[in-house]
Amino acid sequence: MNYMQKYTLQIAVILAFVLFLNFTTDIPDDTALVLIDIQFFYFTGGRSELSEPEKASSKAKKILERFRTAGLEVVHISHESPTESDIHKDVAPVSGEKVITKTEISCFNGTDLLEYLKSKYVKNLVICGMMTHMCVEAAVRAAHDLGFNCILVEDACATRDLEYKGWKISAKDVHFSTLNTLNRRYAEVMDTESFLKKY
């Protein structure tokens, strides 16, 4: 091997090492990402449009990319619907990723989610999705009660305005009220940037 070949080989090894460092994460191996109901009926023009769903799905996409890079478990939850039921293109499943269809609010109710996570020896969950105050909250509470450690990525979730007895509650208030209830009791709540910096 001549000098030029040795030099080229050394550069290739260094580049491979740098790429390896860039693609490793600190996410524990026994962690799964659960993406809840990020489906077209929640997006602009959909029959159940939420407040700023595109922003939430773009954040969820970043979390999903981190999990795929790390080769960790990803589970897509889809709520059964006769129309607009496809998972949004930002987080569309790829081959090998588990997809579970549910009919109840909690993704653990009436599905094989718990059995699947146990079969993969998962102990920690990172949760994103829609809607914050309904299916996401139900998933976090159930997961905690079933013994999982949960991280809820707050800006990778979305919800909508509500009304109760004539009192209008903004989507922002619904979102943050739910997060406040869950934080430190049922999950560690953090934003996408903080999660990606930590993991």
Backbone as a chain_set.jsonl record, in Angstrom:
{"seq": "MNYMQKYTLQIAVILAFVLFLNFTTDIPDDTALVLIDIQFFYFTGGRSELSEPEKASSKAKKILERFRTAGLEVVHISHESPTESDIHKDVAPVSGEKVITKTEISCFNGTDLLEYLKSKYVKNLVICGMMTHMCVEAAVRAAHDLGFNCILVEDACATRDLEYKGWKISAKDVHFSTLNTLNRRYAEVMDTESFLKKY", "coords": {"N": [[0.852, -1.19, 0.0], [0.696, 2.129, -0.979], [1.76, 5.497, -0.054], [-0.286, 7.358, -0.633], [-2.553, 5.755, -0.72], [-2.645, 4.854, 1.94], [-3.061, 7.285, 3.232], [-5.568, 8.025, 2.221], [-7.1, 5.93, 3.244], [-6.879, 6.438, 6.0], [-8.215, 8.895, 6.198], [-10.766, 8.048, 5.453], [-11.412, 6.352, 7.579], [-11.45, 8.173, 9.714], [-13.572, 9.852, 8.918], [-15.672, 8.003, 8.981], [-15.745, 7.469, 11.693], [-16.47, 9.971, 12.728], [-19.004, 10.227, 11.588], [-20.238, 8.113, 12.889], [-20.23, 9.053, 15.537], [-21.939, 11.215, 15.24], [-24.343, 9.95, 14.741], [-24.99, 8.446, 16.923], [-26.935, 8.126, 19.923], [-28.157, 9.161, 23.172], [-30.389, 7.925, 24.023], [-31.955, 5.52, 25.966], [-31.704, 1.987, 25.296], [-33.982, 0.526, 25.824], [-36.223, 1.962, 25.111], [-39.15, 3.251, 23.555], [-40.72, 5.036, 20.892], [-43.878, 6.489, 20.808], [-46.276, 7.422, 18.656], [-49.138, 9.203, 18.452], [-52.148, 9.137, 16.802], [-51.619, 10.977, 14.65], [-53.051, 12.048, 12.278], [-54.708, 12.675, 9.111], [-57.292, 13.787, 9.438], [-57.125, 15.606, 11.465], [-55.826, 17.804, 10.512], [-55.379, 20.958, 8.706], [-58.331, 21.823, 7.114], [-59.384, 19.346, 7.536], [-61.876, 17.116, 8.99], [-61.872, 17.289, 11.738], [-60.36, 19.49, 12.617], [-57.437, 20.734, 14.233], [-55.703, 23.088, 16.401], [-52.99, 24.508, 14.955], [-51.792, 22.041, 13.889], [-49.84, 21.322, 12.059], [-47.431, 22.415, 12.963], [-46.988, 20.876, 15.234], [-46.771, 18.3, 14.109], [-44.473, 18.587, 12.587], [-42.546, 18.834, 14.541], [-42.822, 16.354, 15.801], [-41.91, 14.807, 13.723], [-39.148, 15.332, 13.791], [-38.435, 14.113, 16.204], [-39.086, 11.488, 15.555], [-37.245, 11.017, 13.483], [-34.87, 11.002, 14.969], [-35.211, 8.682, 16.512], [-35.331, 6.749, 14.493], [-32.777, 6.99, 13.409], [-31.309, 6.084, 15.563], [-32.095, 3.494, 15.583], [-34.167, 2.55, 17.157], [-37.22, 1.38, 18.761], [-40.321, 2.111, 17.2], [-43.671, 3.062, 17.417], [-46.692, 3.447, 15.8], [-49.782, 4.926, 16.336], [-53.097, 4.721, 15.308], [-56.253, 6.134, 14.98], [-59.267, 4.529, 14.379], [-61.133, 5.377, 11.532], [-63.634, 6.358, 9.173], [-62.994, 8.138, 7.172], [-60.266, 10.181, 5.964], [-58.242, 8.918, 7.389], [-55.583, 8.214, 7.149], [-52.187, 8.179, 8.294], [-50.363, 11.136, 8.835], [-48.162, 12.52, 6.369], [-45.761, 13.556, 7.388], [-44.983, 11.886, 9.444], [-45.265, 9.336, 8.515], [-45.512, 5.773, 8.617], [-42.768, 3.475, 8.12], [-41.468, 0.501, 6.57], [-41.372, -2.19, 8.819], [-41.986, -0.809, 11.116], [-44.183, -0.728, 13.841], [-47.705, -0.586, 13.584], [-50.659, 0.35, 15.085], [-54.117, 0.096, 15.247], [-56.746, 1.753, 16.802], [-59.877, 1.921, 18.635], [-60.754, 3.118, 20.854], [-60.266, 5.779, 23.313], [-57.86, 5.595, 24.824], [-54.791, 4.245, 23.817], [-53.999, 1.869, 24.847], [-56.222, 0.475, 25.424], [-58.066, -2.199, 24.457], [-56.251, -2.989, 22.5], [-53.162, -4.484, 21.237], [-50.996, -3.197, 22.285], [-49.664, -3.072, 24.845], [-48.778, -5.735, 25.188], [-47.12, -5.922, 22.973], [-45.098, -3.996, 23.527], [-44.011, -5.112, 25.831], [-42.991, -7.457, 24.724], [-40.857, -6.473, 23.361], [-39.256, -5.656, 25.342], [-39.494, -3.083, 26.368], [-39.205, -0.278, 28.47], [-39.339, 2.41, 28.753], [-41.105, 5.222, 27.506], [-41.479, 7.55, 24.878], [-43.635, 10.051, 24.055], [-45.769, 11.475, 21.64], [-48.245, 13.452, 19.881], [-51.784, 13.597, 19.038], [-55.089, 14.073, 20.354], [-53.869, 16.512, 22.664], [-55.281, 16.716, 25.149], [-56.857, 14.498, 25.18], [-56.502, 11.662, 23.675], [-53.715, 11.598, 23.883], [-53.224, 12.369, 26.559], [-54.613, 10.276, 27.836], [-53.062, 8.093, 27.057], [-50.585, 8.642, 28.283], [-51.248, 8.637, 31.026], [-52.206, 5.995, 31.334], [-49.936, 4.527, 30.556], [-48.081, 5.268, 32.523], [-49.356, 4.207, 34.812], [-49.141, 1.559, 34.195], [-46.527, 1.078, 34.603], [-44.515, 2.169, 33.015], [-41.852, 4.453, 32.284], [-42.268, 7.757, 31.347], [-41.795, 10.196, 28.783], [-43.128, 13.159, 27.683], [-43.484, 14.946, 24.8], [-43.944, 18.164, 24.502], [-44.359, 20.203, 22.476], [-44.734, 18.671, 20.298], [-47.253, 17.897, 20.179], [-50.786, 18.474, 19.763], [-53.901, 20.287, 20.143], [-57.319, 21.464, 20.491], [-59.682, 24.268, 20.54], [-62.034, 24.382, 23.208], [-65.381, 24.15, 24.6], [-67.331, 24.728, 27.441], [-70.295, 24.668, 29.124], [-70.981, 27.088, 27.96], [-68.647, 28.469, 28.305], [-65.754, 29.443, 26.765], [-62.758, 27.827, 25.995], [-59.497, 28.264, 25.19], [-57.384, 26.595, 22.767], [-54.728, 26.742, 23.461], [-54.825, 27.118, 26.249], [-56.086, 24.742, 26.991], [-54.159, 22.898, 26.167], [-51.822, 23.604, 27.712], [-52.818, 23.376, 30.307], [-53.336, 20.647, 30.468], [-50.734, 19.616, 30.125], [-49.523, 20.651, 32.416], [-50.858, 19.245, 34.407], [-49.973, 16.632, 33.935], [-47.2, 16.764, 34.101], [-44.338, 15.801, 35.893], [-45.82, 14.182, 37.517], [-47.022, 12.146, 36.024], [-45.381, 12.067, 33.822], [-42.266, 13.155, 32.351], [-42.211, 16.264, 31.101], [-41.163, 17.814, 28.193], [-39.777, 20.026, 25.672], [-39.24, 19.721, 22.081], [-36.674, 20.65, 21.258], [-35.221, 20.561, 23.667], [-35.348, 17.815, 24.203], [-33.909, 16.74, 22.013], [-31.416, 17.857, 22.463], [-30.712, 16.667, 24.858], [-30.832, 13.955, 24.265]], "CA": [[0.0, 0.0, 0.0], [1.528, 3.331, -1.061], [1.451, 6.581, 0.881], [-1.573, 7.965, -0.967], [-3.603, 4.827, -0.317], [-2.7, 4.889, 3.401], [-3.647, 8.568, 3.61], [-6.987, 7.944, 1.877], [-7.709, 5.024, 4.204], [-6.953, 7.14, 7.282], [-9.294, 9.885, 6.08], [-12.031, 7.311, 5.436], [-11.661, 5.873, 8.946], [-11.804, 9.351, 10.512], [-14.927, 10.262, 8.522], [-16.606, 6.996, 9.473], [-15.846, 7.661, 13.141], [-17.243, 11.198, 12.936], [-20.396, 9.904, 11.272], [-20.718, 7.263, 13.977], [-20.492, 9.916, 16.685], [-23.098, 12.051, 14.95], [-25.555, 9.159, 14.665], [-25.292, 7.785, 18.186], [-27.77, 8.925, 20.813], [-28.166, 8.742, 24.568], [-31.685, 7.343, 24.349], [-31.782, 4.134, 26.414], [-32.126, 0.975, 24.322], [-35.304, -0.011, 26.156], [-37.162, 3.074, 24.916], [-39.926, 3.272, 22.311], [-41.475, 6.241, 20.547], [-45.28, 6.226, 20.495], [-46.87, 8.549, 17.932], [-50.57, 8.967, 18.629], [-53.233, 9.738, 15.998], [-51.21, 12.121, 13.81], [-53.799, 11.657, 11.083], [-55.121, 13.801, 8.274], [-58.547, 14.451, 9.846], [-56.813, 16.665, 12.429], [-55.065, 18.871, 9.871], [-56.121, 22.045, 8.071], [-59.322, 21.347, 6.154], [-59.907, 18.058, 7.966], [-63.184, 17.187, 9.67], [-61.676, 17.563, 13.171], [-59.153, 20.335, 12.574], [-56.881, 21.204, 15.497], [-54.942, 24.34, 16.365], [-51.593, 24.387, 14.521], [-51.328, 20.649, 13.846], [-48.626, 21.215, 11.234], [-46.271, 22.685, 13.825], [-46.794, 19.703, 16.091], [-46.302, 17.15, 13.322], [-43.085, 18.832, 12.169], [-41.723, 18.521, 15.725], [-42.861, 14.896, 15.943], [-41.04, 14.268, 12.669], [-37.771, 15.417, 14.268], [-38.268, 13.062, 17.208], [-39.118, 10.237, 14.812], [-35.96, 10.874, 12.789], [-33.866, 10.638, 15.963], [-35.415, 7.272, 16.854], [-34.941, 5.922, 13.35], [-31.314, 7.033, 13.342], [-30.791, 5.253, 16.653], [-32.554, 2.125, 15.402], [-35.015, 2.192, 18.291], [-38.593, 0.992, 18.469], [-41.304, 3.15, 16.883], [-45.039, 2.548, 17.312], [-47.658, 4.417, 15.289], [-51.156, 4.674, 16.742], [-54.049, 5.312, 14.369], [-57.643, 5.951, 15.419], [-60.109, 4.053, 13.279], [-61.999, 6.425, 10.994], [-64.055, 6.036, 7.8], [-62.404, 9.091, 6.214], [-59.06, 10.942, 6.337], [-57.636, 8.15, 8.477], [-54.159, 7.965, 6.927], [-51.22, 8.893, 9.124], [-49.816, 12.272, 8.092], [-46.91, 12.246, 5.662], [-44.604, 13.93, 8.212], [-44.584, 10.781, 10.33], [-45.799, 8.102, 7.933], [-44.718, 4.591, 8.966], [-41.952, 2.788, 7.123], [-41.44, -0.943, 6.759], [-40.788, -2.653, 10.069], [-42.512, -0.062, 12.255], [-45.475, -1.234, 14.305], [-48.882, 0.283, 13.457], [-51.79, -0.168, 15.847], [-55.371, 0.832, 15.057], [-57.572, 1.691, 18.013], [-61.238, 2.466, 18.562], [-60.99, 3.78, 22.13], [-59.418, 6.947, 23.539], [-56.532, 5.127, 25.217], [-54.189, 3.292, 22.871], [-53.798, 0.598, 25.544], [-57.536, -0.128, 25.623], [-58.549, -2.99, 23.324], [-55.194, -3.212, 21.501], [-52.047, -5.324, 21.691], [-49.851, -2.329, 22.539], [-48.925, -3.475, 26.04], [-48.103, -6.997, 24.905], [-46.045, -5.657, 22.012], [-44.006, -3.311, 24.222], [-43.379, -6.101, 26.705], [-42.237, -8.405, 23.896], [-39.649, -5.768, 22.938], [-38.559, -5.298, 26.585], [-39.536, -1.624, 26.484], [-39.507, 0.232, 29.811], [-39.475, 3.871, 28.672], [-41.859, 5.687, 26.347], [-41.513, 8.952, 24.465], [-44.98, 10.155, 23.496], [-46.155, 12.671, 20.884], [-49.453, 13.181, 19.127], [-53.01, 14.379, 19.0], [-55.088, 15.42, 20.888], [-53.175, 16.585, 23.948], [-56.146, 16.524, 26.319], [-57.682, 13.291, 25.051], [-55.786, 10.406, 23.438], [-52.348, 11.704, 24.402], [-53.308, 12.308, 28.023], [-55.016, 8.924, 28.218], [-51.909, 7.206, 26.853], [-49.574, 8.931, 29.304], [-51.741, 8.16, 32.327], [-52.233, 4.531, 31.314], [-48.557, 4.032, 30.502], [-47.505, 5.446, 33.866], [-49.985, 3.253, 35.724], [-48.668, 0.221, 33.809], [-45.141, 0.939, 35.015], [-43.554, 2.753, 32.077], [-41.348, 5.813, 32.478], [-42.746, 8.487, 30.164], [-41.457, 11.559, 28.392], [-44.133, 13.736, 26.793], [-42.876, 16.045, 24.055], [-45.081, 19.088, 24.534], [-44.627, 20.917, 21.227], [-45.029, 17.673, 19.268], [-48.659, 17.551, 20.43], [-51.714, 19.557, 19.42], [-55.29, 20.098, 20.556], [-58.221, 22.446, 19.893], [-60.528, 25.036, 21.451], [-63.159, 23.663, 23.793], [-66.417, 24.985, 25.216], [-68.041, 24.032, 28.51], [-71.348, 25.502, 29.698], [-70.89, 28.42, 27.36], [-67.333, 29.048, 28.563], [-64.819, 29.047, 25.719], [-61.398, 27.555, 26.482], [-58.619, 28.257, 24.014], [-56.539, 25.41, 22.582], [-53.488, 26.96, 24.219], [-55.122, 26.857, 27.656], [-56.342, 23.299, 27.104], [-52.857, 22.239, 25.992], [-50.926, 23.831, 28.843], [-53.443, 22.832, 31.505], [-53.104, 19.2, 30.431], [-49.304, 19.39, 30.356], [-49.242, 20.952, 33.814], [-51.395, 18.14, 35.205], [-49.182, 15.42, 33.715], [-45.773, 16.96, 34.359], [-43.727, 15.352, 37.148], [-46.671, 13.186, 38.158], [-47.171, 11.027, 35.1], [-44.366, 12.1, 32.775], [-41.374, 14.305, 32.24], [-42.645, 17.04, 29.939], [-40.101, 18.658, 27.639], [-40.004, 20.376, 24.268], [-38.432, 18.985, 21.111], [-35.282, 21.097, 21.303], [-34.615, 20.027, 24.895], [-35.181, 16.368, 24.042], [-32.835, 16.453, 21.058], [-30.146, 18.223, 23.099], [-30.418, 15.696, 25.91], [-30.71, 12.606, 23.725]], "C": [[0.892, 1.246, 0.0], [1.023, 4.417, -0.113], [0.062, 7.157, 0.634], [-2.732, 7.066, -0.534], [-3.786, 4.817, 1.21], [-3.384, 6.161, 3.881], [-5.158, 8.555, 3.374], [-7.736, 7.056, 2.87], [-7.881, 5.686, 5.567], [-8.085, 8.158, 7.287], [-10.655, 9.192, 6.137], [-12.398, 6.826, 6.83], [-12.107, 7.021, 9.835], [-13.244, 9.801, 10.198], [-15.979, 9.292, 9.043], [-16.826, 7.157, 10.972], [-16.681, 8.892, 13.477], [-18.723, 10.953, 12.665], [-21.016, 9.042, 12.367], [-21.076, 8.093, 15.198], [-21.756, 10.734, 16.47], [-24.406, 11.26, 14.999], [-25.856, 8.367, 15.932], [-26.138, 8.71, 19.051], [-27.629, 8.392, 22.234], [-29.518, 8.189, 24.986], [-31.464, 5.898, 24.798], [-32.355, 3.139, 25.41], [-33.521, 0.431, 24.579], [-36.392, 1.058, 26.084], [-37.869, 2.941, 23.578], [-40.587, 4.633, 22.141], [-42.889, 5.823, 20.19], [-45.884, 7.497, 19.906], [-48.376, 8.31, 17.848], [-51.432, 9.803, 17.686], [-52.801, 10.98, 15.206], [-51.751, 11.838, 12.408], [-54.398, 12.867, 10.374], [-56.399, 14.486, 8.74], [-58.316, 15.552, 10.872], [-56.149, 17.893, 11.791], [-55.974, 19.872, 9.164], [-57.042, 21.51, 6.983], [-59.93, 20.014, 6.514], [-61.188, 18.21, 8.767], [-63.065, 17.475, 11.163], [-60.429, 18.427, 13.364], [-58.741, 20.846, 13.958], [-56.198, 22.558, 15.319], [-53.471, 24.029, 16.06], [-51.069, 22.939, 14.527], [-50.036, 20.474, 13.053], [-47.363, 21.458, 12.055], [-45.954, 21.474, 14.686], [-46.232, 18.526, 15.296], [-44.87, 17.337, 12.852], [-42.119, 18.564, 13.318], [-41.669, 17.007, 15.942], [-41.967, 14.227, 14.909], [-39.581, 14.27, 13.11], [-37.479, 14.339, 15.314], [-38.208, 11.701, 16.518], [-37.793, 9.993, 14.096], [-34.85, 10.463, 13.746], [-33.982, 9.149, 16.334], [-35.003, 6.352, 15.705], [-33.424, 5.868, 13.212], [-30.696, 6.103, 14.384], [-31.202, 3.788, 16.518], [-33.438, 1.626, 16.525], [-36.468, 1.969, 17.863], [-39.497, 2.206, 18.242], [-42.67, 2.484, 16.738], [-45.95, 3.688, 16.865], [-49.054, 3.992, 15.737], [-52.08, 5.421, 15.783], [-55.464, 5.058, 14.876], [-58.504, 5.581, 14.22], [-61.078, 5.143, 12.836], [-62.381, 6.068, 9.561], [-63.44, 6.96, 6.75], [-61.156, 9.735, 6.814], [-58.248, 10.242, 7.43], [-56.131, 7.93, 8.32], [-53.299, 8.77, 7.895], [-50.542, 9.956, 8.27], [-48.437, 11.959, 7.526], [-45.669, 12.596, 6.476], [-44.072, 12.753, 9.025], [-45.091, 9.436, 9.814], [-44.907, 6.908, 8.273], [-43.887, 4.082, 7.796], [-41.96, 1.3, 7.477], [-40.744, -1.312, 8.065], [-41.288, -1.93, 11.3], [-43.933, -0.526, 12.568], [-46.575, -0.182, 14.139], [-50.048, -0.39, 14.174], [-53.008, 0.714, 15.598], [-56.235, 0.645, 16.295], [-58.958, 2.257, 17.748], [-61.604, 3.214, 19.837], [-60.055, 4.979, 22.287], [-57.998, 6.523, 23.903], [-56.024, 4.079, 24.24], [-53.869, 1.954, 23.525], [-55.099, -0.192, 25.665], [-57.978, -0.875, 24.362], [-57.531, -3.219, 22.226], [-54.12, -4.134, 22.085], [-50.808, -4.499, 22.039], [-49.026, -2.796, 23.732], [-48.139, -4.756, 25.786], [-46.923, -6.792, 23.962], [-44.849, -5.004, 22.702], [-43.264, -4.272, 25.152], [-42.516, -7.068, 25.904], [-40.921, -7.803, 23.396], [-38.83, -5.279, 24.135], [-38.449, -3.783, 26.768], [-39.941, -1.234, 27.905], [-39.785, 1.733, 29.814], [-40.217, 4.247, 27.397], [-41.656, 7.175, 26.131], [-42.8, 9.103, 23.663], [-45.198, 11.51, 22.839], [-47.529, 12.396, 20.276], [-50.616, 14.115, 19.345], [-54.164, 13.536, 19.56], [-54.483, 15.407, 22.288], [-54.061, 16.166, 25.107], [-56.985, 15.251, 26.26], [-56.796, 12.049, 24.901], [-54.354, 10.443, 23.955], [-52.359, 11.594, 25.923], [-53.665, 10.897, 28.498], [-53.857, 7.95, 28.105], [-50.872, 7.391, 27.946], [-50.011, 8.386, 30.658], [-51.723, 6.625, 32.395], [-50.828, 3.957, 31.344], [-47.884, 4.133, 31.864], [-48.05, 4.395, 34.83], [-49.558, 1.812, 35.432], [-47.179, 0.032, 34.07], [-44.094, 1.488, 34.068], [-43.097, 4.127, 32.569], [-41.655, 6.596, 31.205], [-42.094, 9.858, 30.018], [-42.535, 12.005, 27.416], [-43.523, 14.962, 26.12], [-43.962, 17.078, 23.755], [-45.38, 19.779, 23.214], [-44.78, 19.979, 20.041], [-46.432, 17.107, 19.493], [-49.531, 18.748, 20.053], [-53.105, 19.224, 19.93], [-56.149, 21.202, 19.935], [-58.977, 23.214, 20.973], [-61.659, 24.142, 21.963], [-64.192, 24.658, 24.324], [-67.143, 24.156, 26.254], [-69.007, 24.995, 29.184], [-71.251, 26.95, 29.237], [-69.558, 29.103, 27.555], [-66.347, 28.527, 27.524], [-63.402, 28.935, 26.285], [-60.49, 27.42, 25.258], [-57.787, 26.986, 23.966], [-55.254, 25.528, 23.389], [-53.699, 26.653, 25.697], [-55.38, 25.371, 27.905], [-55.017, 22.541, 27.101], [-52.0, 22.365, 27.252], [-51.509, 23.331, 30.165], [-53.203, 21.323, 31.598], [-51.644, 18.882, 30.74], [-48.95, 19.604, 31.816], [-49.713, 19.821, 34.731], [-50.506, 16.906, 35.123], [-47.734, 15.553, 34.171], [-45.388, 16.584, 35.787], [-44.564, 14.314, 37.886], [-46.77, 11.928, 37.298], [-46.061, 10.963, 34.056], [-43.411, 13.262, 32.993], [-41.775, 15.03, 30.969], [-41.485, 17.909, 29.478], [-40.414, 18.971, 26.186], [-39.015, 19.625, 23.38], [-36.966, 19.357, 21.192], [-34.56, 20.524, 22.518], [-34.384, 18.528, 24.783], [-34.006, 16.043, 23.139], [-31.47, 16.838, 21.615], [-29.733, 17.187, 24.129], [-30.119, 14.312, 25.349], [-30.175, 12.584, 22.287]], "O": [[1.744, 1.402, 0.875], [-0.009, 4.263, 0.541], [-0.684, 7.414, 1.578], [-3.756, 7.545, -0.047], [-4.909, 4.779, 1.714], [-4.185, 6.131, 4.816], [-5.931, 9.013, 4.215], [-8.851, 7.372, 3.286], [-8.913, 5.516, 6.215], [-8.826, 8.27, 8.264], [-11.582, 9.68, 6.783], [-13.564, 6.88, 7.222], [-13.039, 6.869, 10.624], [-14.026, 10.091, 11.104], [-17.048, 9.706, 9.491], [-17.943, 7.002, 11.466], [-17.499, 8.863, 14.397], [-19.587, 11.411, 13.413], [-22.179, 9.223, 12.726], [-22.11, 7.863, 15.826], [-22.548, 10.927, 17.393], [-25.463, 11.831, 15.269], [-26.878, 7.685, 16.002], [-26.064, 9.932, 18.924], [-27.061, 7.325, 22.465], [-29.77, 8.004, 26.176], [-30.84, 5.125, 24.071], [-33.362, 3.41, 24.756], [-34.174, -0.068, 23.663], [-37.34, 1.067, 26.87], [-37.256, 2.562, 22.58], [-40.961, 5.289, 23.113], [-43.093, 4.922, 19.377], [-45.987, 8.52, 20.584], [-48.827, 7.334, 17.248], [-51.441, 11.032, 17.767], [-53.566, 11.94, 15.111], [-51.021, 11.449, 11.497], [-54.568, 13.935, 10.962], [-56.58, 15.671, 8.461], [-59.215, 16.353, 11.127], [-55.938, 18.903, 12.461], [-57.18, 19.659, 9.042], [-56.601, 20.835, 6.053], [-60.89, 19.58, 5.878], [-61.541, 19.316, 9.177], [-64.048, 17.863, 11.795], [-59.561, 18.116, 14.18], [-59.566, 21.318, 14.741], [-56.132, 23.094, 14.212], [-52.801, 23.356, 16.842], [-50.02, 22.658, 15.108], [-49.236, 19.585, 13.343], [-46.35, 20.786, 11.864], [-44.793, 21.096, 14.844], [-45.324, 17.836, 15.759], [-44.126, 16.364, 12.728], [-40.996, 18.115, 13.091], [-40.61, 16.448, 16.227], [-41.341, 13.204, 15.187], [-38.851, 13.317, 12.836], [-36.409, 13.731, 15.308], [-37.375, 10.862, 16.86], [-37.28, 8.874, 14.108], [-33.984, 9.666, 13.385], [-32.976, 8.451, 16.453], [-34.397, 5.303, 15.926], [-32.859, 4.812, 12.928], [-29.699, 5.429, 14.126], [-30.71, 2.936, 17.258], [-33.466, 0.431, 16.821], [-36.875, 2.324, 16.757], [-39.446, 3.188, 18.983], [-42.817, 1.483, 16.036], [-45.973, 4.756, 17.476], [-49.457, 2.845, 15.544], [-51.87, 6.598, 15.487], [-55.835, 3.92, 15.166], [-58.468, 6.242, 13.182], [-61.759, 5.755, 13.66], [-61.56, 5.539, 8.813], [-63.373, 6.606, 5.573], [-61.017, 9.819, 8.034], [-57.646, 10.892, 8.284], [-55.473, 7.501, 9.267], [-53.639, 9.893, 8.264], [-50.188, 9.704, 7.118], [-47.651, 11.228, 8.129], [-44.618, 11.988, 6.273], [-42.87, 12.639, 9.264], [-45.316, 8.51, 10.594], [-43.682, 7.016, 8.223], [-44.26, 4.241, 6.633], [-42.406, 0.907, 8.554], [-39.664, -0.808, 8.373], [-41.046, -2.38, 12.42], [-44.764, -0.69, 11.676], [-46.391, 0.977, 14.511], [-50.379, -1.545, 13.905], [-52.934, 1.936, 15.724], [-56.431, -0.472, 16.773], [-59.182, 2.974, 16.772], [-62.643, 3.87, 19.898], [-59.15, 5.168, 21.475], [-57.035, 7.046, 23.341], [-56.741, 3.145, 23.883], [-53.505, 1.002, 22.835], [-55.082, -1.384, 25.973], [-58.233, -0.259, 23.327], [-57.905, -3.609, 21.119], [-54.164, -4.509, 23.257], [-49.699, -5.032, 22.086], [-47.804, -2.902, 23.63], [-46.961, -4.844, 26.134], [-45.867, -7.402, 24.125], [-43.709, -5.416, 22.485], [-42.037, -4.24, 25.241], [-41.435, -7.455, 26.348], [-39.988, -8.528, 23.052], [-37.834, -4.576, 23.967], [-37.44, -3.275, 27.258], [-40.889, -1.782, 28.469], [-40.386, 2.263, 30.749], [-39.987, 3.662, 26.339], [-41.659, 7.96, 27.078], [-43.028, 8.368, 22.702], [-44.862, 12.552, 23.4], [-47.938, 11.24, 20.166], [-50.459, 15.258, 19.775], [-54.212, 12.345, 19.256], [-54.576, 14.411, 23.006], [-53.657, 15.363, 25.948], [-57.74, 14.96, 27.187], [-56.388, 11.455, 25.899], [-53.835, 9.426, 24.416], [-51.598, 10.821, 26.504], [-53.078, 10.393, 29.455], [-53.688, 7.079, 28.958], [-50.339, 6.416, 28.476], [-49.225, 7.744, 31.354], [-51.283, 6.041, 33.385], [-50.56, 3.005, 32.077], [-47.204, 3.206, 32.304], [-47.292, 3.77, 35.572], [-49.608, 0.952, 36.311], [-46.626, -1.034, 33.798], [-42.9, 1.293, 34.293], [-43.862, 4.865, 33.19], [-41.335, 6.145, 30.106], [-41.874, 10.573, 30.996], [-42.822, 11.314, 26.438], [-43.098, 15.902, 26.792], [-44.79, 16.885, 22.865], [-46.549, 19.93, 22.859], [-44.938, 20.431, 18.906], [-46.753, 16.0, 19.06], [-49.066, 19.888, 20.029], [-53.454, 18.06, 20.126], [-55.74, 21.812, 18.947], [-58.928, 22.87, 22.154], [-62.166, 23.275, 21.251], [-63.912, 25.847, 24.474], [-67.528, 23.017, 25.991], [-68.596, 26.01, 29.745], [-71.416, 27.891, 30.013], [-69.342, 30.198, 27.036], [-66.128, 27.321, 27.415], [-62.918, 29.839, 26.967], [-60.704, 26.56, 24.403], [-57.518, 26.371, 24.998], [-54.754, 24.543, 23.932], [-52.862, 26.008, 26.329], [-54.94, 24.816, 28.912], [-54.789, 21.658, 27.927], [-51.515, 21.37, 27.79], [-50.762, 22.907, 31.047], [-52.905, 20.794, 32.669], [-51.355, 17.981, 31.527], [-48.175, 18.841, 32.392], [-49.046, 19.485, 35.709], [-50.305, 16.214, 36.121], [-47.114, 14.572, 34.581], [-46.029, 16.998, 36.752], [-44.063, 13.64, 38.785], [-46.621, 10.806, 37.782], [-45.828, 9.907, 33.467], [-43.707, 14.213, 33.716], [-41.687, 14.468, 29.878], [-40.897, 18.648, 30.268], [-41.208, 18.282, 25.545], [-38.083, 18.984, 23.864], [-36.102, 18.48, 21.195], [-33.426, 20.059, 22.412], [-33.348, 18.023, 25.214], [-33.196, 15.171, 23.456], [-30.468, 16.209, 21.275], [-28.553, 16.865, 24.262], [-29.274, 13.586, 25.872], [-30.02, 11.512, 21.702]]}, "num_chains": 1, "name": "protein.A"}
